[in-house]
Amino acid sequence: MKLSEILNDAKVLELIGSAEREVCDVVIDSRKVVEGSLFVAIPGTQVDGHTFIPMAIEKGAKTIVCSKLPEVLNEEVTYVHVDDCEEAVGHIATAFNHHPTERLTLVGVTGTNGKTTIATLLYKMFRAFGYKVGLVSTVCNYIDDEAVPADHTTPDAVTLNRLLGRMADAGCTYAFMECSSHAIDQKRISGLRFAGGIFTNLTRDHMDYHKTVENYLRAKKAFFDGLPAEAFMITNLDDKNGLVMAQNTRAHVYTYSQQRMCDFKGRILEHDFDGMLLDINNTEVFVQFVGKFNASNLLAVYGAACALGREPMEVLTVLSTLRPVSGRFEAIRSPKGFSAIVDYAHTPDAINNVLKAINEVVDGKAEVITVVGAGGNRDKGKRPLMAQEAVKGSTRVIITSDNPRFEEPQDIINDMLAGLTDEERKKVLTIVDRREAIRTACLIAHPGDVILVAGKGHEDYQEVKGVKHHFDDREVLREEFGLTKG
């Protein structure tokens, strides 16, 4: 593709060299450059891509996109001077991939919790309607039924546009995507055309990156501020920031709630660990999900499907057939008469939500044993809050290792314990080894009890000192229960 075609939507300050040069690939990693590549020098949070311009040219890059021109220019290279490389790369990548979001209907989901569940259920629902559908998700990306492993909640702009391009080329009509706050802030979604956006909720998370809740909120809000007038926005009125997110959007705003007047209203009528009977806009439907937080997620799914033109009864019919996403309130029953719930909950609010759902079903008639840790090299401020929520909603708590990354597991555990009073600590055991912690929870559980194993959900690894070791909470539980894998 010619460079002139790729730069149509990018804001170019200065072009030095030929715009008719052929570009064979767009890359942001100099190690992936091949002869004829276009290299974008992303400033980055750790390393400035401008320092790798000489390496990219040496490996064959013939076009360099940068916000700082090198002191010495290579006459055989075209330099594209832009004000913001992060913004420019999205527009460049989407043009290089033939504008995939003009060829499919893209809906983004953002918020602290619920993104994976909502995006995945919409993907499953629209496949059930008979469409080819794409998914960009924390757990796994999909091009209809082809699984594409996921490394980040939202990939970098080059990877993302390549993936969306493959979806459009494969005939996908719709695509549903988790939009993380990092991705929005780093403009990985620039250049994409969204048909709709969904806001789930906002609680403390990623303070290691955003530093303040206000910055975190602004990152989320920027997504909705950028939606076009012809798009829709669906927002959660049960979250105090639900209307804040909609303040400056040009999109048509729909609302959902379990408590307030809204467009998509839901209410739990009955529930147990097999599911809930819901009233959605005055129609009853049984779903295979548990908890108020899941009722909220399902309302967002219902609302988005309706906003995309599906008939309400058709949506409810499919909703009743859907099952929970892997590692999200995933129940495993022991032959000894107690149950375990595996959930990705890794924020104070998420732990609170899951424990509320469990306690609503248990209703004080059995014990709730929670196994929980916190990730290393992430927001330290949420660690004591996570421990507080675990103790508040559990009979017993075992604090253990999660993904310690480059921190010492015991230091993370100590940070969690710091949030507890001496009286609260009487309910707590600390076991650094996660496998041993889960085994201990199984040993002390009695028939009817519920074990919550929180924090890792679908993950099948534990990251220690930069190395990912195989570890799956669900596998460990099944081994303890004497059950086969799967």
C-alpha positions in Angstrom: 0.0 0.0 0.0 1.3 3.5 -0.8 2.2 5.8 2.1 0.0 8.5 0.8 -3.1 6.3 1.2 -2.0 5.3 4.8 -1.6 8.9 5.9 -5.0 10.2 4.7 -6.4 10.5 8.3 -3.2 11.1 10.2 -2.4 14.7 11.3 1.0 15.2 9.6 3.1 18.3 10.6 5.8 17.7 8.0 6.6 15.1 5.4 10.3 14.7 4.4 10.7 12.3 1.4 8.3 10.6 -1.0 4.7 9.9 -0.1 4.4 7.4 -2.9 6.7 4.9 -1.2 5.3 1.4 -0.9 4.7 0.2 2.7 4.7 -3.6 3.4 3.9 -3.4 7.1 3.3 -1.1 10.1 5.3 -1.8 13.2 6.0 -0.2 16.6 8.6 -2.8 17.7 11.9 -2.3 15.9 12.7 -6.0 16.4 9.8 -6.8 14.0 10.9 -4.5 11.2 11.5 -6.0 7.7 12.5 -4.4 4.5 9.9 -1.8 3.5 8.3 -1.4 6.9 6.8 1.7 8.3 8.1 2.2 11.9 6.2 4.4 14.4 8.3 5.7 17.3 6.0 5.4 20.3 7.2 7.4 23.4 6.1 4.5 25.7 5.9 4.4 29.5 9.2 2.6 29.9 11.2 3.2 26.8 11.1 5.9 24.1 10.7 4.4 20.6 12.6 7.3 19.1 15.8 5.7 20.5 15.2 2.7 18.2 14.9 4.7 14.9 18.5 3.9 13.8 17.9 0.1 14.5 14.6 0.2 12.5 16.4 1.9 9.6 19.2 -0.6 9.7 16.7 -3.5 9.6 15.0 -2.0 6.5 12.4 0.5 7.6 11.9 3.0 4.8 9.3 5.2 6.5 9.6 6.6 10.0 6.8 8.2 11.9 8.0 10.3 14.8 7.2 13.3 17.0 10.9 14.3 17.2 12.9 14.3 14.0 16.4 12.8 14.2 19.3 15.3 14.0 20.7 13.4 11.0 18.2 12.3 8.3 18.8 9.3 6.0 18.1 10.3 2.3 16.7 6.8 1.6 14.0 7.1 4.2 10.7 9.1 4.3 10.1 10.8 7.6 6.6 11.6 8.8 6.6 14.2 11.5 3.5 14.2 13.7 2.6 15.9 16.9 1.3 12.7 18.7 2.7 9.3 17.7 0.2 7.4 19.9 -2.7 9.2 18.2 -1.2 8.8 14.7 -0.4 5.1 14.9 -4.1 4.2 15.3 -5.1 6.1 12.2 -2.2 4.7 10.2 -2.9 1.1 11.3 -6.6 1.3 10.6 -5.9 2.7 7.1 -3.2 0.0 6.4 -5.8 -2.6 7.3 -8.5 -1.1 5.0 -10.5 0.6 7.7 -12.0 -2.6 9.4 -14.5 -0.7 11.6 -16.1 0.7 8.5 -16.7 -2.9 7.4 -18.1 -4.2 10.7 -20.2 -2.9 13.6 -17.9 -2.4 16.7 -19.1 -2.0 20.2 -16.7 -1.3 23.1 -17.2 -2.1 26.8 -15.4 -0.2 29.6 -15.5 0.0 33.4 -13.7 -1.6 36.3 -15.7 -4.8 36.4 -17.9 -6.8 34.0 -16.1 -6.0 30.7 -15.2 -9.6 29.9 -18.6 -11.0 30.8 -20.5 -8.4 28.8 -18.3 -8.5 25.7 -18.2 -12.3 25.6 -21.9 -12.7 26.1 -22.6 -10.3 23.3 -20.2 -12.2 21.1 -22.0 -15.5 22.0 -25.5 -13.9 21.6 -24.9 -12.5 18.1 -23.3 -15.8 17.0 -26.6 -17.4 18.2 -28.5 -14.9 16.0 -26.6 -16.4 13.1 -23.9 -13.7 12.5 -20.1 -14.1 12.1 -18.8 -12.2 15.1 -15.4 -11.0 16.5 -14.3 -10.7 20.1 -11.4 -8.7 21.7 -11.2 -9.9 25.3 -8.9 -10.5 28.3 -9.5 -14.2 28.1 -9.2 -14.9 24.4 -9.8 -13.1 21.1 -12.0 -14.7 18.5 -12.5 -14.3 14.8 -15.9 -16.0 14.7 -14.9 -19.5 15.9 -11.1 -19.1 15.5 -9.4 -18.5 18.8 -6.6 -16.0 18.9 -4.6 -15.9 22.2 -4.9 -12.6 24.1 -1.9 -11.0 25.9 -3.6 -7.7 27.0 -7.2 -6.6 27.7 -6.8 -4.3 24.7 -3.9 -4.9 22.3 -1.7 -2.2 20.9 -3.1 -0.2 17.9 -1.1 -2.2 15.3 -2.1 -5.6 16.6 -5.7 -4.5 17.3 -6.2 -3.2 13.8 -4.6 -6.3 12.2 -7.0 -8.4 14.3 -10.1 -6.3 13.4 -9.0 -6.4 9.7 -8.9 -10.2 9.9 -12.4 -10.1 11.4 -13.7 -7.9 8.6 -12.0 -10.0 5.9 -13.5 -13.1 7.4 -17.0 -11.7 7.0 -17.7 -10.7 10.6 -20.7 -8.4 10.8 -20.2 -7.4 14.5 -17.2 -7.2 16.9 -17.3 -6.7 20.7 -14.3 -5.4 22.5 -13.1 -4.7 26.0 -11.6 -1.3 26.3 -9.2 -1.0 29.2 -8.3 2.4 30.8 -4.7 1.9 29.7 -5.7 1.4 26.1 -8.0 4.5 26.1 -5.3 6.7 27.8 -2.6 5.4 25.5 -4.9 6.0 22.4 -4.7 2.4 21.3 -8.2 2.7 20.0 -7.6 5.9 18.0 -8.9 5.8 14.5 -11.5 3.1 15.2 -15.2 3.9 14.6 -17.4 2.6 17.4 -21.1 1.9 16.8 -21.7 1.8 20.6 -20.1 1.9 24.0 -21.1 0.4 27.3 -20.2 1.6 30.8 -20.3 -0.9 33.6 -19.0 0.7 36.8 -16.0 2.5 38.3 -14.2 1.6 41.4 -10.6 1.8 42.5 -8.1 0.0 40.2 -4.9 0.6 38.3 -3.7 3.4 40.6 -0.1 2.2 39.9 -0.7 3.6 36.4 -3.3 6.4 36.7 -2.1 7.6 40.2 -5.6 9.1 41.1 -9.2 7.9 40.8 -9.9 11.2 38.9 -7.3 10.3 36.2 -8.8 6.8 36.0 -12.3 8.3 35.6 -11.1 10.7 32.9 -9.5 7.8 31.0 -12.8 5.9 31.0 -14.9 9.0 30.1 -12.6 9.9 27.2 -14.0 6.8 25.4 -17.6 8.0 25.6 -16.6 11.6 24.8 -15.1 10.3 21.6 -18.2 8.4 20.4 -19.8 9.8 17.2 -23.3 11.2 17.1 -24.7 8.2 15.3 -23.4 5.8 18.0 -25.2 4.7 21.2 -24.0 4.7 24.8 -25.4 2.4 27.4 -24.7 3.4 31.0 -25.3 2.0 34.5 -27.4 4.2 36.6 -26.7 2.1 39.7 -23.1 3.4 39.6 -22.6 7.0 40.8 -20.5 7.7 37.8 -23.0 6.4 35.3 -24.3 9.8 34.3 -20.9 11.4 34.7 -19.7 9.2 31.8 -22.5 10.5 29.6 -22.1 14.2 30.3 -20.2 15.1 27.1 -21.0 12.3 24.8 -22.6 12.9 21.4 -24.0 9.4 21.3 -27.6 8.5 22.0 -27.7 7.6 25.7 -29.6 4.5 27.1 -29.6 3.6 30.8 -29.9 0.4 32.8 -30.5 -0.2 36.5 -31.9 -2.5 39.1 -33.0 0.4 41.3 -34.0 3.4 39.3 -36.2 4.4 36.4 -34.4 3.6 33.2 -34.6 2.2 29.7 -33.6 -1.3 30.7 -34.8 -2.2 34.2 -34.1 -5.5 35.9 -35.0 -7.2 39.2 -34.0 -10.5 40.8 -37.1 -12.6 41.7 -35.5 -15.8 42.8 -32.0 -17.2 42.9 -29.7 -20.1 43.8 -26.3 -21.4 42.6 -27.9 -22.7 39.4 -29.1 -19.3 38.3 -31.7 -16.5 38.8 -35.2 -15.7 37.7 -35.1 -12.1 36.5 -37.7 -9.6 35.6 -36.4 -7.5 32.7 -38.7 -4.8 31.5 -41.7 -6.6 32.9 -40.8 -10.0 31.3 -39.6 -12.9 33.4 -36.5 -14.9 32.2 -34.4 -17.6 34.0 -30.7 -17.2 33.5 -27.7 -19.4 34.4 -25.9 -16.6 36.3 -25.8 -15.7 40.0 -25.7 -12.3 41.8 -26.7 -8.7 41.5 -23.5 -7.9 39.6 -24.3 -10.5 37.0 -27.9 -9.2 36.8 -26.4 -5.8 36.0 -24.1 -7.3 33.4 -27.0 -9.1 31.7 -29.0 -5.8 31.6 -26.1 -4.2 29.7 -26.1 -7.2 27.3 -29.8 -7.0 26.8 -29.7 -3.2 26.3 -26.9 -3.3 23.8 -28.6 -6.1 21.8 -31.8 -4.0 21.7 -29.9 -0.9 20.7 -28.4 -2.9 17.8 -31.9 -3.5 16.6 -32.7 -7.0 17.9 -36.3 -7.7 19.2 -36.5 -7.9 23.0 -38.1 -11.3 23.1 -35.5 -12.7 20.7 -32.8 -11.3 23.0 -34.3 -12.8 26.2 -34.7 -16.2 24.5 -30.9 -16.3 23.8 -30.1 -14.7 27.1 -31.7 -17.7 28.9 -29.3 -20.1 27.0 -26.0 -18.3 27.8 -23.6 -19.6 30.4 -21.0 -17.7 32.6 -17.7 -16.8 31.1 -14.7 -19.0 32.0 -13.4 -18.0 35.5 -16.3 -15.7 36.2 -18.4 -17.0 39.1 -17.5 -20.5 37.9 -19.0 -23.1 40.2 -17.3 -26.5 40.9 -19.1 -28.9 43.2 -17.3 -31.3 45.5 -18.5 -34.9 46.0 -18.2 -34.1 49.7 -21.2 -31.7 49.6 -19.6 -28.3 49.5 -19.0 -26.0 46.5 -16.2 -23.8 45.2 -16.6 -20.6 43.2 -13.7 -19.5 41.0 -13.8 -15.8 40.1 -11.5 -13.2 38.6 -12.4 -10.7 41.3 -9.2 -8.7 41.9 -10.5 -5.4 43.2 -12.2 -4.5 46.5 -15.5 -3.9 44.7 -15.4 -7.1 42.7 -14.7 -9.2 45.9 -17.6 -7.4 47.6 -19.9 -8.2 44.7 -19.0 -11.9 44.5 -19.3 -12.4 48.3 -22.6 -10.6 48.3 -23.9 -13.0 45.6 -22.7 -16.0 47.6 -24.1 -14.8 50.9 -27.4 -14.0 49.3 -27.7 -17.7 48.3 -26.2 -19.2 51.5 -28.4 -16.9 53.6 -26.3 -17.6 56.8 -27.0 -21.3 56.7 -23.4 -22.3 55.9 -19.8 -21.0 56.0 -18.1 -19.0 53.3 -14.3 -19.5 53.1 -12.4 -17.1 50.9 -9.0 -17.7 49.4 -7.6 -14.4 48.0 -4.3 -12.6 47.2 -3.2 -9.5 45.4 -1.1 -9.0 42.3 2.5 -7.8 42.6 3.8 -4.6 41.0 0.3 -3.2 40.9 -1.7 -0.7 42.9 -0.7 -1.3 46.5 -3.4 0.9 47.9 -6.2 -1.6 47.1 -4.5 -4.5 49.0 -5.8 -3.7 52.5 -9.2 -2.9 51.0 -9.4 -6.3 49.3 -8.6 -8.0 52.7 -11.2 -5.9 54.4 -13.9 -6.9 51.9 -12.9 -10.6 52.1 -13.1 -10.6 55.9 -16.4 -8.7 55.9 -18.1 -11.2 53.6 -16.5 -14.5 54.8 -16.6 -16.8 57.8 -12.9 -17.6 57.2 -10.2 -16.0 55.0 -7.0 -17.5 53.7 -4.7 -14.8 52.3 -2.2 -16.2 49.8 -0.1 -15.5 46.8 -1.7 -14.3 43.5 0.7 -13.2 40.7 3.5 -11.8 42.8 5.5 -10.8 39.7 8.7 -9.2 41.0 7.5 -8.6 44.6 7.9 -11.0 47.5 4.6 -12.8 48.2 4.9 -12.3 51.9 5.3 -8.5 51.5 2.1 -8.4 49.5 0.3 -10.5 52.2 1.6 -8.1 54.8 0.1 -5.2 52.9 -3.2 -6.9 52.9 -3.1 -7.7 56.6 -2.3 -4.1 57.4 -5.9 -3.2 56.6 -7.3 -5.6 59.3 -7.9 -5.1 63.0 -6.6 -7.6 65.6 -10.1 -8.9 65.9 -10.5 -9.3 62.1 -7.2 -11.2 61.9 -8.6 -13.9 64.1 -10.6 -15.0 61.0 -7.5 -15.1 58.8 -4.9 -17.7 57.9 -1.9 -16.7 55.8 -0.5 -19.4 53.5 2.0 -18.2 50.8 1.7 -21.3 48.6 -1.5 -20.8 46.6 -2.0 -24.6 46.0 -1.6 -25.2 49.7 -4.1 -22.4 50.5 -6.7 -23.9 48.3 -6.1 -27.4 49.7 -6.5 -26.0 53.2 -9.8 -24.4 52.3 -11.0 -27.7 51.1 -9.9 -29.5 54.3 -11.8 -27.1 56.6 -15.0 -27.0 54.5 -18.1 -28.9 55.6 -21.1 -30.0 53.5 -23.1 -27.0 52.3 -20.1 -24.6 52.7 -18.9 -22.4 49.8 -15.2 -21.7 49.0 -14.5 -18.6 47.0 -11.1 -18.7 45.2 -10.7 -15.1 44.0 -8.3 -13.1 41.9 -7.1 -15.3 39.0 -10.3 -16.7 37.4 -9.5 -17.9 33.9 -5.7 -17.6 34.2 -3.8 -20.8 33.8 -0.5 -19.4 35.1 1.2 -17.8 38.1 3.8 -15.1 37.4 6.8 -15.2 39.7 10.0 -13.2 39.1 9.1 -12.6 35.4 8.4 -16.3 34.7 4.9 -17.7 34.1 4.4 -21.1 35.8 1.4 -23.2 34.9 -1.2 -22.8 37.6 -5.0 -23.0 37.3 -7.3 -22.6 40.3 -9.9 -24.7 38.7 -7.5 -27.6 38.1 -6.3 -27.5 41.7 -9.9 -27.6 43.0 -10.8 -30.5 40.7 -7.8 -32.4 41.8 -8.7 -31.8 45.4 -12.3 -32.9 44.8 -11.1 -36.1 42.9 -12.6 -34.9 39.7 -11.1 -35.1 36.2 -10.0 -31.9 34.4 -12.5 -30.1 32.1 
